[in-house]
Amino acid sequence: MSELGKQRMTRNKATTAKVVGFGRTDSRVRIIFDGSSYPVSIHISYLERDK
């Protein structure tokens, strides 16, 4: 999660996720957070790539 994502998604405790698809627009992605069993759609600016 990026700093913006951490500020705006305060209930989410997971810091890593797996991208599983794209949302309805180019600025959204579908991800599954570690420990979760269902995907969510979030804005791409909420993520940062793991090195």
PyMOL Python script that loads the backbone (N, CA, C, O; Angstrom):
from pymol import cmd

cmd.read_pdbstr("""\
ATOM      1  N   MET A   1       0.842  -1.169   0.000  1.00  0.00           N
ATOM      2  CA  MET A   1       0.000   0.000   0.000  1.00  0.00           C
ATOM      3  C   MET A   1       0.892   1.238   0.000  1.00  0.00           C
ATOM      4  O   MET A   1       1.936   1.279   0.650  1.00  0.00           O
ATOM      5  N   SER A   2       0.455   2.225  -0.735  1.00  0.00           N
ATOM      6  CA  SER A   2       1.146   3.510  -0.722  1.00  0.00           C
ATOM      7  C   SER A   2       0.721   4.289   0.521  1.00  0.00           C
ATOM      8  O   SER A   2      -0.191   3.873   1.235  1.00  0.00           O
ATOM      9  N   GLU A   3       1.375   5.408   0.776  1.00  0.00           N
ATOM     10  CA  GLU A   3       0.999   6.239   1.918  1.00  0.00           C
ATOM     11  C   GLU A   3      -0.431   6.744   1.774  1.00  0.00           C
ATOM     12  O   GLU A   3      -1.163   6.811   2.762  1.00  0.00           O
ATOM     13  N   LEU A   4      -0.837   7.100   0.566  1.00  0.00           N
ATOM     14  CA  LEU A   4      -2.207   7.549   0.323  1.00  0.00           C
ATOM     15  C   LEU A   4      -3.196   6.435   0.633  1.00  0.00           C
ATOM     16  O   LEU A   4      -4.234   6.680   1.247  1.00  0.00           O
ATOM     17  N   GLY A   5      -2.883   5.217   0.215  1.00  0.00           N
ATOM     18  CA  GLY A   5      -3.752   4.084   0.492  1.00  0.00           C
ATOM     19  C   GLY A   5      -3.881   3.794   1.973  1.00  0.00           C
ATOM     20  O   GLY A   5      -4.968   3.468   2.451  1.00  0.00           O
ATOM     21  N   LYS A   6      -2.778   3.910   2.708  1.00  0.00           N
ATOM     22  CA  LYS A   6      -2.817   3.686   4.156  1.00  0.00           C
ATOM     23  C   LYS A   6      -3.664   4.734   4.861  1.00  0.00           C
ATOM     24  O   LYS A   6      -4.355   4.423   5.832  1.00  0.00           O
ATOM     25  N   GLN A   7      -3.617   5.978   4.378  1.00  0.00           N
ATOM     26  CA  GLN A   7      -4.410   7.045   4.983  1.00  0.00           C
ATOM     27  C   GLN A   7      -5.898   6.867   4.713  1.00  0.00           C
ATOM     28  O   GLN A   7      -6.723   7.126   5.589  1.00  0.00           O
ATOM     29  N   ARG A   8      -6.244   6.429   3.515  1.00  0.00           N
ATOM     30  CA  ARG A   8      -7.653   6.368   3.129  1.00  0.00           C
ATOM     31  C   ARG A   8      -8.333   5.047   3.449  1.00  0.00           C
ATOM     32  O   ARG A   8      -9.559   4.997   3.552  1.00  0.00           O
ATOM     33  N   MET A   9      -7.568   3.981   3.609  1.00  0.00           N
ATOM     34  CA  MET A   9      -8.136   2.668   3.914  1.00  0.00           C
ATOM     35  C   MET A   9      -7.667   2.253   5.306  1.00  0.00           C
ATOM     36  O   MET A   9      -6.867   1.328   5.447  1.00  0.00           O
ATOM     37  N   THR A  10      -8.159   2.926   6.313  1.00  0.00           N
ATOM     38  CA  THR A  10      -7.673   2.714   7.678  1.00  0.00           C
ATOM     39  C   THR A  10      -8.107   1.381   8.275  1.00  0.00           C
ATOM     40  O   THR A  10      -7.424   0.867   9.160  1.00  0.00           O
ATOM     41  N   ARG A  11      -9.204   0.810   7.829  1.00  0.00           N
ATOM     42  CA  ARG A  11      -9.671  -0.464   8.395  1.00  0.00           C
ATOM     43  C   ARG A  11      -8.869  -1.647   7.888  1.00  0.00           C
ATOM     44  O   ARG A  11      -8.872  -2.707   8.515  1.00  0.00           O
ATOM     45  N   ASN A  12      -8.178  -1.486   6.756  1.00  0.00           N
ATOM     46  CA  ASN A  12      -7.416  -2.579   6.191  1.00  0.00           C
ATOM     47  C   ASN A  12      -6.078  -2.708   6.908  1.00  0.00           C
ATOM     48  O   ASN A  12      -5.307  -1.749   6.953  1.00  0.00           O
ATOM     49  N   LYS A  13      -5.796  -3.873   7.466  1.00  0.00           N
ATOM     50  CA  LYS A  13      -4.545  -4.099   8.186  1.00  0.00           C
ATOM     51  C   LYS A  13      -3.488  -4.764   7.309  1.00  0.00           C
ATOM     52  O   LYS A  13      -2.305  -4.721   7.647  1.00  0.00           O
ATOM     53  N   ALA A  14      -3.879  -5.374   6.197  1.00  0.00           N
ATOM     54  CA  ALA A  14      -2.920  -6.038   5.313  1.00  0.00           C
ATOM     55  C   ALA A  14      -2.118  -4.994   4.542  1.00  0.00           C
ATOM     56  O   ALA A  14      -2.647  -3.958   4.138  1.00  0.00           O
ATOM     57  N   THR A  15      -0.852  -5.279   4.347  1.00  0.00           N
ATOM     58  CA  THR A  15      -0.004  -4.344   3.614  1.00  0.00           C
ATOM     59  C   THR A  15       0.395  -4.890   2.247  1.00  0.00           C
ATOM     60  O   THR A  15       0.923  -4.151   1.417  1.00  0.00           O
ATOM     61  N   THR A  16       0.147  -6.175   2.006  1.00  0.00           N
ATOM     62  CA  THR A  16       0.480  -6.759   0.710  1.00  0.00           C
ATOM     63  C   THR A  16      -0.765  -7.384   0.100  1.00  0.00           C
ATOM     64  O   THR A  16      -1.695  -7.782   0.801  1.00  0.00           O
ATOM     65  N   ALA A  17      -0.755  -7.458  -1.230  1.00  0.00           N
ATOM     66  CA  ALA A  17      -1.896  -8.000  -1.953  1.00  0.00           C
ATOM     67  C   ALA A  17      -1.429  -8.549  -3.289  1.00  0.00           C
ATOM     68  O   ALA A  17      -0.298  -8.310  -3.714  1.00  0.00           O
ATOM     69  N   LYS A  18      -2.306  -9.284  -3.942  1.00  0.00           N
ATOM     70  CA  LYS A  18      -2.026  -9.849  -5.253  1.00  0.00           C
ATOM     71  C   LYS A  18      -3.021  -9.259  -6.252  1.00  0.00           C
ATOM     72  O   LYS A  18      -4.230  -9.299  -6.026  1.00  0.00           O
ATOM     73  N   VAL A  19      -2.513  -8.717  -7.347  1.00  0.00           N
ATOM     74  CA  VAL A  19      -3.384  -8.169  -8.391  1.00  0.00           C
ATOM     75  C   VAL A  19      -3.979  -9.334  -9.172  1.00  0.00           C
ATOM     76  O   VAL A  19      -3.253 -10.211  -9.640  1.00  0.00           O
ATOM     77  N   VAL A  20      -5.315  -9.340  -9.312  1.00  0.00           N
ATOM     78  CA  VAL A  20      -5.982 -10.435 -10.010  1.00  0.00           C
ATOM     79  C   VAL A  20      -6.736  -9.974 -11.252  1.00  0.00           C
ATOM     80  O   VAL A  20      -7.277 -10.804 -11.983  1.00  0.00           O
ATOM     81  N   GLY A  21      -6.783  -8.672 -11.504  1.00  0.00           N
ATOM     82  CA  GLY A  21      -7.489  -8.193 -12.686  1.00  0.00           C
ATOM     83  C   GLY A  21      -7.599  -6.683 -12.699  1.00  0.00           C
ATOM     84  O   GLY A  21      -6.984  -5.983 -11.894  1.00  0.00           O
ATOM     85  N   PHE A  22      -8.392  -6.206 -13.626  1.00  0.00           N
ATOM     86  CA  PHE A  22      -8.588  -4.775 -13.793  1.00  0.00           C
ATOM     87  C   PHE A  22     -10.021  -4.409 -13.478  1.00  0.00           C
ATOM     88  O   PHE A  22     -10.928  -5.229 -13.617  1.00  0.00           O
ATOM     89  N   GLY A  23     -10.222  -3.165 -13.051  1.00  0.00           N
ATOM     90  CA  GLY A  23     -11.556  -2.665 -12.749  1.00  0.00           C
ATOM     91  C   GLY A  23     -12.255  -2.186 -14.008  1.00  0.00           C
ATOM     92  O   GLY A  23     -11.822  -2.480 -15.123  1.00  0.00           O
ATOM     93  N   ARG A  24     -13.335  -1.450 -13.822  1.00  0.00           N
ATOM     94  CA  ARG A  24     -14.112  -0.951 -14.963  1.00  0.00           C
ATOM     95  C   ARG A  24     -13.402   0.168 -15.707  1.00  0.00           C
ATOM     96  O   ARG A  24     -13.688   0.414 -16.879  1.00  0.00           O
ATOM     97  N   THR A  25     -12.478   0.849 -15.037  1.00  0.00           N
ATOM     98  CA  THR A  25     -11.708   1.915 -15.677  1.00  0.00           C
ATOM     99  C   THR A  25     -10.223   1.579 -15.583  1.00  0.00           C
ATOM    100  O   THR A  25      -9.821   0.671 -14.854  1.00  0.00           O
ATOM    101  N   ASP A  26      -9.422   2.323 -16.327  1.00  0.00           N
ATOM    102  CA  ASP A  26      -7.981   2.073 -16.333  1.00  0.00           C
ATOM    103  C   ASP A  26      -7.314   2.431 -15.008  1.00  0.00           C
ATOM    104  O   ASP A  26      -6.202   1.979 -14.735  1.00  0.00           O
ATOM    105  N   SER A  27      -7.971   3.224 -14.198  1.00  0.00           N
ATOM    106  CA  SER A  27      -7.366   3.678 -12.947  1.00  0.00           C
ATOM    107  C   SER A  27      -7.704   2.781 -11.758  1.00  0.00           C
ATOM    108  O   SER A  27      -7.334   3.102 -10.629  1.00  0.00           O
ATOM    109  N   ARG A  28      -8.399   1.664 -11.985  1.00  0.00           N
ATOM    110  CA  ARG A  28      -8.768   0.757 -10.899  1.00  0.00           C
ATOM    111  C   ARG A  28      -8.256  -0.643 -11.187  1.00  0.00           C
ATOM    112  O   ARG A  28      -8.220  -1.085 -12.336  1.00  0.00           O
ATOM    113  N   VAL A  29      -7.858  -1.342 -10.111  1.00  0.00           N
ATOM    114  CA  VAL A  29      -7.410  -2.729 -10.235  1.00  0.00           C
ATOM    115  C   VAL A  29      -8.152  -3.581  -9.218  1.00  0.00           C
ATOM    116  O   VAL A  29      -8.603  -3.087  -8.185  1.00  0.00           O
ATOM    117  N   ARG A  30      -8.270  -4.860  -9.521  1.00  0.00           N
ATOM    118  CA  ARG A  30      -8.882  -5.826  -8.610  1.00  0.00           C
ATOM    119  C   ARG A  30      -7.750  -6.553  -7.902  1.00  0.00           C
ATOM    120  O   ARG A  30      -6.848  -7.088  -8.547  1.00  0.00           O
ATOM    121  N   ILE A  31      -7.797  -6.570  -6.578  1.00  0.00           N
ATOM    122  CA  ILE A  31      -6.742  -7.211  -5.806  1.00  0.00           C
ATOM    123  C   ILE A  31      -7.341  -8.079  -4.715  1.00  0.00           C
ATOM    124  O   ILE A  31      -8.490  -7.899  -4.312  1.00  0.00           O
ATOM    125  N   ILE A  32      -6.541  -9.023  -4.246  1.00  0.00           N
ATOM    126  CA  ILE A  32      -6.896  -9.836  -3.079  1.00  0.00           C
ATOM    127  C   ILE A  32      -5.821  -9.577  -2.033  1.00  0.00           C
ATOM    128  O   ILE A  32      -4.656  -9.917  -2.236  1.00  0.00           O
ATOM    129  N   PHE A  33      -6.212  -8.976  -0.916  1.00  0.00           N
ATOM    130  CA  PHE A  33      -5.281  -8.739   0.174  1.00  0.00           C
ATOM    131  C   PHE A  33      -4.904 -10.058   0.828  1.00  0.00           C
ATOM    132  O   PHE A  33      -5.706 -10.991   0.855  1.00  0.00           O
ATOM    133  N   ASP A  34      -3.688 -10.139   1.356  1.00  0.00           N
ATOM    134  CA  ASP A  34      -3.253 -11.321   2.088  1.00  0.00           C
ATOM    135  C   ASP A  34      -4.186 -11.560   3.264  1.00  0.00           C
ATOM    136  O   ASP A  34      -4.473 -10.643   4.033  1.00  0.00           O
ATOM    137  N   GLY A  35      -4.655 -12.784   3.401  1.00  0.00           N
ATOM    138  CA  GLY A  35      -5.578 -13.132   4.470  1.00  0.00           C
ATOM    139  C   GLY A  35      -7.032 -12.984   4.095  1.00  0.00           C
ATOM    140  O   GLY A  35      -7.908 -13.329   4.889  1.00  0.00           O
ATOM    141  N   SER A  36      -7.322 -12.473   2.889  1.00  0.00           N
ATOM    142  CA  SER A  36      -8.697 -12.294   2.432  1.00  0.00           C
ATOM    143  C   SER A  36      -9.037 -13.362   1.398  1.00  0.00           C
ATOM    144  O   SER A  36      -8.149 -13.912   0.748  1.00  0.00           O
ATOM    145  N   SER A  37     -10.317 -13.648   1.253  1.00  0.00           N
ATOM    146  CA  SER A  37     -10.713 -14.667   0.292  1.00  0.00           C
ATOM    147  C   SER A  37     -11.502 -14.103  -0.888  1.00  0.00           C
ATOM    148  O   SER A  37     -11.953 -14.859  -1.749  1.00  0.00           O
ATOM    149  N   TYR A  38     -11.671 -12.779  -0.933  1.00  0.00           N
ATOM    150  CA  TYR A  38     -12.433 -12.181  -2.026  1.00  0.00           C
ATOM    151  C   TYR A  38     -11.706 -10.941  -2.539  1.00  0.00           C
ATOM    152  O   TYR A  38     -11.025 -10.260  -1.771  1.00  0.00           O
ATOM    153  N   PRO A  39     -11.843 -10.643  -3.827  1.00  0.00           N
ATOM    154  CA  PRO A  39     -11.166  -9.471  -4.387  1.00  0.00           C
ATOM    155  C   PRO A  39     -11.927  -8.178  -4.116  1.00  0.00           C
ATOM    156  O   PRO A  39     -13.142  -8.182  -3.916  1.00  0.00           O
ATOM    157  N   VAL A  40     -11.189  -7.080  -4.116  1.00  0.00           N
ATOM    158  CA  VAL A  40     -11.764  -5.746  -4.002  1.00  0.00           C
ATOM    159  C   VAL A  40     -11.190  -4.898  -5.124  1.00  0.00           C
ATOM    160  O   VAL A  40     -10.121  -5.198  -5.656  1.00  0.00           O
ATOM    161  N   SER A  41     -11.894  -3.853  -5.474  1.00  0.00           N
ATOM    162  CA  SER A  41     -11.455  -2.940  -6.518  1.00  0.00           C
ATOM    163  C   SER A  41     -11.014  -1.643  -5.860  1.00  0.00           C
ATOM    164  O   SER A  41     -11.784  -1.020  -5.129  1.00  0.00           O
ATOM    165  N   ILE A  42      -9.761  -1.229  -6.119  1.00  0.00           N
ATOM    166  CA  ILE A  42      -9.254   0.003  -5.528  1.00  0.00           C
ATOM    167  C   ILE A  42      -8.548   0.826  -6.599  1.00  0.00           C
ATOM    168  O   ILE A  42      -8.205   0.319  -7.667  1.00  0.00           O
ATOM    169  N   HIS A  43      -8.340   2.091  -6.298  1.00  0.00           N
ATOM    170  CA  HIS A  43      -7.665   2.997  -7.225  1.00  0.00           C
ATOM    171  C   HIS A  43      -6.181   2.654  -7.278  1.00  0.00           C
ATOM    172  O   HIS A  43      -5.581   2.296  -6.265  1.00  0.00           O
ATOM    173  N   ILE A  44      -5.605   2.763  -8.447  1.00  0.00           N
ATOM    174  CA  ILE A  44      -4.210   2.384  -8.659  1.00  0.00           C
ATOM    175  C   ILE A  44      -3.249   3.210  -7.808  1.00  0.00           C
ATOM    176  O   ILE A  44      -2.163   2.732  -7.480  1.00  0.00           O
ATOM    177  N   SER A  45      -3.620   4.436  -7.442  1.00  0.00           N
ATOM    178  CA  SER A  45      -2.732   5.283  -6.645  1.00  0.00           C
ATOM    179  C   SER A  45      -2.614   4.792  -5.203  1.00  0.00           C
ATOM    180  O   SER A  45      -1.731   5.249  -4.476  1.00  0.00           O
ATOM    181  N   TYR A  46      -3.474   3.879  -4.773  1.00  0.00           N
ATOM    182  CA  TYR A  46      -3.402   3.335  -3.421  1.00  0.00           C
ATOM    183  C   TYR A  46      -2.338   2.252  -3.302  1.00  0.00           C
ATOM    184  O   TYR A  46      -2.051   1.789  -2.199  1.00  0.00           O
ATOM    185  N   LEU A  47      -1.753   1.844  -4.417  1.00  0.00           N
ATOM    186  CA  LEU A  47      -0.777   0.754  -4.420  1.00  0.00           C
ATOM    187  C   LEU A  47       0.606   1.261  -4.782  1.00  0.00           C
ATOM    188  O   LEU A  47       0.756   2.279  -5.457  1.00  0.00           O
ATOM    189  N   GLU A  48       1.597   0.545  -4.330  1.00  0.00           N
ATOM    190  CA  GLU A  48       2.952   0.751  -4.803  1.00  0.00           C
ATOM    191  C   GLU A  48       3.566  -0.633  -5.012  1.00  0.00           C
ATOM    192  O   GLU A  48       3.245  -1.583  -4.298  1.00  0.00           O
ATOM    193  N   ARG A  49       4.431  -0.728  -5.980  1.00  0.00           N
ATOM    194  CA  ARG A  49       5.010  -2.016  -6.339  1.00  0.00           C
ATOM    195  C   ARG A  49       6.032  -2.447  -5.298  1.00  0.00           C
ATOM    196  O   ARG A  49       6.831  -1.642  -4.820  1.00  0.00           O
ATOM    197  N   ASP A  50       5.991  -3.729  -4.958  1.00  0.00           N
ATOM    198  CA  ASP A  50       6.962  -4.308  -4.039  1.00  0.00           C
ATOM    199  C   ASP A  50       8.259  -4.551  -4.807  1.00  0.00           C
ATOM    200  O   ASP A  50       8.242  -4.994  -5.956  1.00  0.00           O
ATOM    201  N   LYS A  51       9.353  -4.262  -4.171  1.00  0.00           N
ATOM    202  CA  LYS A  51      10.642  -4.387  -4.861  1.00  0.00           C
ATOM    203  C   LYS A  51      11.243  -5.735  -4.733  1.00  0.00           C
ATOM    204  O   LYS A  51      12.326  -5.981  -5.264  1.00  0.00           O
TER     205      LYS A  51
END
""", "prot")
cmd.dss("prot")
cmd.show_as("cartoon", "prot")
cmd.util.cbc("prot")
cmd.orient("prot")
